[in-house]
Each structure stands twice: as structure tokens, then as C-alpha cells.
Amino acid sequence: MRFPPHIKRIGAAGALAAALLAGGPALTTASAAAPAPTVAAAQHVAAVGDICESKLPAEAHETLDLIEQGGPYPYPQDGTVFQNREGVLPDQSEGYYHEYTVETPGSDDRGARRIVTGEEEQEDYYTADHYESFDLVDYTC
């Protein structure tokens, strides 16, 4: 299954997420016109940490490179829709997130590490604990 590299979309949810992650106000025309997020949505966004791209394990870099190239991927589950059942990532419509395996050295199976991508440009989340927590990849450090 092949999905296009990140599609840039600007919206109130993206502005809110960026503002919450960066610790600044969400003062854009789009966010000013949009209804205020629910407390639950704000808590989910705030629960996502961040990680510098340079701090990712080498295998995560390999996965990100494969995503940019559009595959081929080592596992049939790679590129499939991520359901966000745990509710850790910001709420989005069905099909917004896709997941990809990050190889775990010494693991007999896919292991627990994943990259989950959103539709925004450079909206990549890393989890080392099989969706219990996520870090948004920061490409500026």
C-alpha cells in the first residue's frame, strides 16, 4: 500500500496543536474563527511530547526515509490506517493517521516501536512503547 508523502494542510486544529506544543498562543485567523477545543482534546494534545529528529534511533530514520520514498515497506501492516484507539494523539477523522514499523533490534516480531504520520507536513509521531505515549518529531533541532 502506498500513500503520498506528507500533504500540507493548514487548519485550526493544526494551529492549536502547534501552539500547545510550542507553548505559545494560537492567534491565527483560522483558530480565532474556529470553536474552542474541548478540554479532553486539549489534554490529548498536551500529553504528546516531542523529540528532536537527531535523538531518534537509527531504525526510525530508516523508517522515515522509506515513508518519504513511498516504500517498499518490510511489513504488510506498514502504511495502514492508525485508529488512535488509545486517544493519545489529537482527535482526527478516520484515515488521518497511518502507522509504520520501526525495527527493534533483537525482537522476534515487529516490536513496539512505530512512526505514526498525520496529514500535515512533518507531522510524524514516534512511539517506543506501542502507542502508550508519543513524541512529535521536531525537525528543527
Secondary structure, 3 states (H helix, E strand, C coil): CCCCCCCCCCCHHHHHHHHHHHCCCCCCHHHHHCCCCCHHHHHHHHHCEEEEHHHCCHHHHHHHHHHHHCCCCCCCCCCEECCCCCCCCCCCCCCCCEEEECCCCCCCCCCCCEEEECCCCCCEEEECCCCCCCEEEECCC
